[in-house]
């Protein structure tokens, strides 16, 4: 089992940058594929990016490709999302997710979730 805690959200102007972190408990962090999702009120949770267990493979939603970078440091049990060139439409609560067996884009398949961190991009 793993517990996840996000941090790094906040208010930023359009064009700015933020780096989100997702700290995981436990000694088996490297056994989990990890993902970032986001959600706005009244909408489904949306896939943002994922990273495989060793960090050797990453995948992004088209809406963030070229602007966001997902990474992980297994020695620190932490995953990151570097967000550059932020747009107002990136405003959402961002969640990190982990799963030992699944590594895709469907939020319902991930077993473990953090509590979320708010990102607000002003125009």
C-alpha positions as CSV (number, residue, x, y, z in Angstrom):
1,X,0.0,0.0,0.0
2,X,1.1,3.6,-0.6
3,X,0.0,7.0,0.6
4,X,0.4,10.0,-1.6
5,X,0.6,13.7,-0.7
6,X,0.7,16.4,-3.3
7,X,2.2,19.9,-2.9
8,X,3.3,22.9,-5.0
9,X,0.0,24.2,-6.2
10,X,-0.9,27.9,-6.1
11,X,-1.9,30.9,-8.1
12,X,0.2,31.9,-11.1
13,X,-0.3,34.2,-14.1
14,X,-0.7,32.9,-17.6
15,X,2.7,32.0,-19.1
16,X,4.1,31.3,-15.7
17,X,5.4,28.0,-14.2
18,X,4.8,25.8,-11.2
19,X,6.3,22.5,-10.1
20,X,4.0,20.0,-8.3
21,X,5.4,17.3,-6.1
22,X,3.8,14.0,-5.0
23,X,5.5,12.4,-2.0
24,X,4.8,8.7,-1.4
25,X,5.1,6.6,1.7
26,X,6.5,3.1,1.8
27,X,9.5,1.3,0.6
28,X,8.2,0.1,-2.7
29,X,7.7,3.4,-4.6
30,X,9.6,2.1,-7.6
31,X,7.1,-0.7,-8.0
32,X,4.3,1.7,-8.9
33,X,3.5,3.4,-12.1
34,X,2.4,6.9,-11.4
35,X,0.2,9.5,-13.0
36,X,-1.1,13.0,-12.8
37,X,-4.7,13.9,-13.3
38,X,-6.7,17.1,-13.0
39,X,-10.3,17.9,-12.3
40,X,-12.5,21.0,-12.5
41,X,-16.0,21.3,-10.9
42,X,-18.6,19.3,-12.8
43,X,-16.2,17.5,-15.0
44,X,-14.6,14.1,-15.1
45,X,-11.1,13.6,-13.8
46,X,-8.8,14.2,-16.8
47,X,-5.5,12.4,-17.5
48,X,-2.5,14.7,-17.7
49,X,0.7,12.6,-17.7
50,X,2.1,9.2,-16.6
51,X,5.5,7.8,-15.9
52,X,6.5,4.2,-15.6
53,X,8.2,2.5,-12.7
54,X,11.8,3.3,-13.6
55,X,11.0,6.6,-15.2
56,X,12.1,5.3,-18.6
57,X,8.7,5.9,-20.3
58,X,6.4,8.9,-20.1
59,X,3.2,9.8,-21.8
60,X,1.3,13.1,-22.0
61,X,-2.1,14.3,-22.8
62,X,-2.1,16.3,-26.1
63,X,-3.3,19.4,-24.2
64,X,-0.1,19.6,-22.1
65,X,2.5,18.0,-24.4
66,X,5.5,20.3,-24.8
67,X,4.6,22.4,-21.8
68,X,4.5,19.9,-18.9
69,X,7.2,17.4,-17.8
70,X,6.7,14.4,-15.5
71,X,9.6,12.9,-13.6
72,X,10.3,10.8,-10.6
73,X,13.1,10.3,-8.1
74,X,12.7,6.8,-6.7
75,X,15.4,7.4,-4.1
76,X,13.3,10.2,-2.7
77,X,9.9,8.5,-3.2
78,X,8.7,11.5,-5.1
79,X,7.1,12.3,-8.4
80,X,7.1,15.7,-10.0
81,X,5.1,17.7,-12.6
82,X,6.9,20.7,-14.0
83,X,4.3,22.9,-15.6
84,X,5.5,25.7,-17.9
85,X,3.7,28.2,-20.2
86,X,0.6,27.8,-18.1
87,X,-2.8,28.7,-19.5
88,X,-6.0,29.6,-17.7
89,X,-7.5,26.4,-19.0
90,X,-4.9,24.5,-16.9
91,X,-6.8,25.7,-13.8
92,X,-7.9,22.6,-11.8
93,X,-7.2,20.5,-8.8
94,X,-4.3,18.3,-9.6
95,X,-4.1,14.7,-8.3
96,X,-1.3,12.2,-8.3
97,X,-2.1,8.5,-8.6
98,X,-0.3,5.2,-8.3
99,X,-0.9,1.7,-9.2
100,X,1.2,-1.4,-9.0
101,X,-0.3,-3.2,-12.0
102,X,-1.9,-0.5,-14.2
103,X,-0.1,2.2,-16.1
104,X,-2.6,3.8,-18.4
105,X,-4.7,6.9,-18.8
106,X,-8.0,5.8,-17.2
107,X,-8.3,7.3,-13.7
108,X,-10.7,4.6,-12.4
109,X,-7.9,2.0,-12.8
110,X,-5.5,3.6,-10.4
111,X,-5.8,2.3,-6.8
112,X,-4.1,5.0,-4.8
113,X,-4.7,8.8,-4.9
114,X,-3.5,11.9,-3.1
115,X,-5.8,14.6,-1.8
116,X,-5.2,17.0,-4.6
117,X,-3.6,20.4,-4.9
118,X,-5.2,23.5,-6.5
119,X,-3.6,25.2,-9.4
120,X,-5.1,28.5,-10.5
121,X,-3.9,30.3,-13.6
122,X,-5.0,33.9,-14.0
123,X,-5.3,35.6,-17.4
